[in-house]
């Protein structure tokens, strides 16, 4: 997989990939306004890994805010094939801040 970091959700790394920011905000337990504010402050880290081989049509999207992590497998149409929201605790939360 190729790893790309991208902070602006309105400019995805692939012109075919777009996820509605209000959807991600809801998954992280935020209002759309708070999500935009945190994103503009650089507190939300979004990582996109493009699939290769048999998973070429899927992209792995990971969105972090503090100890909250939303991960999803998204196809090129923006449809979510799999998703999970995790709240890190203890040492895992401290380790994830360094990323």
C-alpha positions, 0 to 999 in steps of 0.5 A: 500500500502507498501511504499519503497524509492529507489534512484537507478533506476537500482536496482528497489524494485521489480525484475519485475519493471523497467522503462527506466531512459531516459523516466523519464528524458524526463518527467522531462524535463531533458536530460538523462545525466543531469538525471544521474548526478542529480540522482548520486548527490542524488537530485532525490527522487524516491518513489515506492508504491506496490499495494495490493488487486485489485491493486496488479499488479500496482505500484505507482512510484513518482519521485521528483526533486525540484518542479518537480514531475512525478507520474505514475501507472506502471504494472509489465511489466514496462508499464505505465498505467497512468502518470502525471507531476506536477510543484509545486509552493509556499507552496506546493513546500516548503512542498515537500522539507521536504519529 
